[in-house]
Amino acid sequence: MSFLSLTHEPLTLTATEQRLTAVYEAAKRGLKGDRLAFAAGMKPADYRRLAQHDPLVELAQEKGAADGEAALAEVLYDAATLGKDPKVALDLLKHRHDWVAKQQLDVTVDDKISITRALELANARVDTLVIEGTAHAID
């Protein structure tokens, strides 16, 4: 019986420029977690290990996410400010600037509220119910 000699070379993960660029581009497109790892050409476990050992990986991810959000924000801003899409302008105001449309509530009360008068009316209703209806003893 003979055994074949299998050479095992452990995977060495380094944050090469190519890997950092792949992480940056995936994060720029809005990918996170395992999907970012796969899009960057790595297994999720390898990506997490690489991110733990090299802070440049996290920097590439954060920079990519920030650049992607900035590019989309610019597109929305241009659409809103150049008058092409008023709905985008309203959505930007609502969701990014916490703007709320003014709501008018006009309440006019002409009658004066009197607690004693309300009590008199309530007692009168109770009296008419007792007189018109039959009374039953409650145990």
C-alpha positions in Angstrom: 0.0 0.0 0.0 1.4 3.3 -0.9 0.4 6.8 0.1 0.6 9.8 -2.0 2.2 12.7 -0.4 -0.2 15.7 -0.4 1.5 19.0 0.1 -0.4 21.4 2.1 0.3 25.0 1.9 -1.7 27.2 4.3 -3.6 30.0 2.9 -1.8 33.3 3.5 -4.1 36.2 3.5 -2.7 39.6 2.8 -4.4 42.8 2.0 -3.1 43.3 -1.5 -4.1 46.3 -3.5 -6.3 44.0 -5.7 -8.2 42.7 -2.6 -8.6 46.1 -1.1 -9.9 47.4 -4.4 -12.4 44.5 -4.6 -13.6 45.2 -1.1 -13.9 48.9 -1.8 -15.9 48.3 -5.0 -18.2 45.8 -3.3 -18.9 48.2 -0.4 -19.4 51.1 -2.8 -22.3 49.1 -4.4 -23.9 48.7 -1.0 -22.9 45.1 -0.2 -22.3 44.1 3.4 -21.1 41.1 5.3 -20.9 37.7 3.5 -22.1 39.2 0.2 -19.3 41.7 0.3 -16.8 38.9 0.9 -18.1 36.8 -2.0 -18.2 39.9 -4.3 -14.6 40.6 -3.3 -13.5 37.1 -4.3 -13.1 35.7 -0.8 -14.9 33.3 1.5 -16.6 35.0 4.4 -14.4 33.4 7.0 -11.3 34.5 5.1 -12.6 38.0 4.8 -13.3 38.2 8.5 -9.9 36.9 9.3 -8.2 39.3 7.0 -10.3 42.2 8.4 -9.1 41.3 11.9 -5.5 41.2 10.9 -5.3 44.3 8.7 -7.1 47.5 9.5 -6.8 48.6 5.9 -9.6 46.2 5.0 -12.1 47.9 7.2 -10.9 51.3 5.9 -11.5 50.2 2.3 -15.0 48.9 3.3 -15.9 52.2 5.0 -14.5 54.3 2.3 -16.3 52.4 -0.4 -19.6 52.6 1.5 -19.1 56.4 2.0 -18.2 57.0 -1.6 -21.2 55.0 -2.8 -23.6 56.9 -0.6 -22.1 60.2 -1.6 -22.5 59.3 -5.3 -26.2 58.4 -4.9 -26.8 61.5 -2.7 -25.4 63.6 -5.5 -27.7 62.0 -8.1 -30.7 62.6 -5.8 -29.6 66.2 -5.0 -29.2 67.0 -8.7 -32.6 65.5 -9.6 -34.2 67.5 -6.8 -32.5 70.9 -7.3 -32.5 71.0 -11.1 -36.3 70.7 -11.0 -36.4 67.4 -12.8 -38.3 65.5 -10.1 -40.2 67.2 -7.3 -41.0 63.9 -5.6 -37.3 63.4 -5.0 -37.1 66.8 -3.5 -39.9 66.0 -1.1 -38.4 62.7 -0.2 -35.0 64.3 0.4 -36.5 66.9 2.7 -38.5 64.2 4.6 -35.9 61.5 5.0 -32.6 63.3 5.1 -33.6 66.7 6.6 -36.4 65.5 8.9 -38.9 68.0 7.3 -42.6 67.5 7.9 -45.3 69.2 5.9 -47.2 71.8 7.9 -50.6 70.5 9.0 -53.2 73.0 9.8 -55.7 72.1 12.5 -58.4 74.7 12.9 -60.7 74.1 15.9 -63.3 76.6 16.9 -65.5 76.1 19.9 -68.4 78.5 20.3 -70.0 76.9 23.4 -68.6 77.3 26.8 -68.1 74.2 28.7 -69.7 74.1 32.1 -69.1 71.1 34.4 -72.1 71.8 36.5 -74.4 72.0 33.4 -72.9 68.7 32.1 -73.6 67.1 35.5 -77.2 68.4 35.4 -77.7 67.0 32.0 -76.3 63.6 33.0 -78.5 63.4 36.0 -81.5 64.3 33.9 -80.8 61.5 31.6 -80.4 59.0 34.5 -83.7 60.3 35.9 -85.6 59.8 32.6 -84.2 56.3 32.3 -85.3 55.4 35.8 -88.7 56.8 35.3 -89.3 55.3 31.8 -87.7 51.9 32.5 -88.2 49.4 35.2 -85.8 49.2 38.1 -84.2 45.9 38.9 -82.5 45.1 42.1 -78.8 44.3 41.7 -77.3 41.8 44.1 
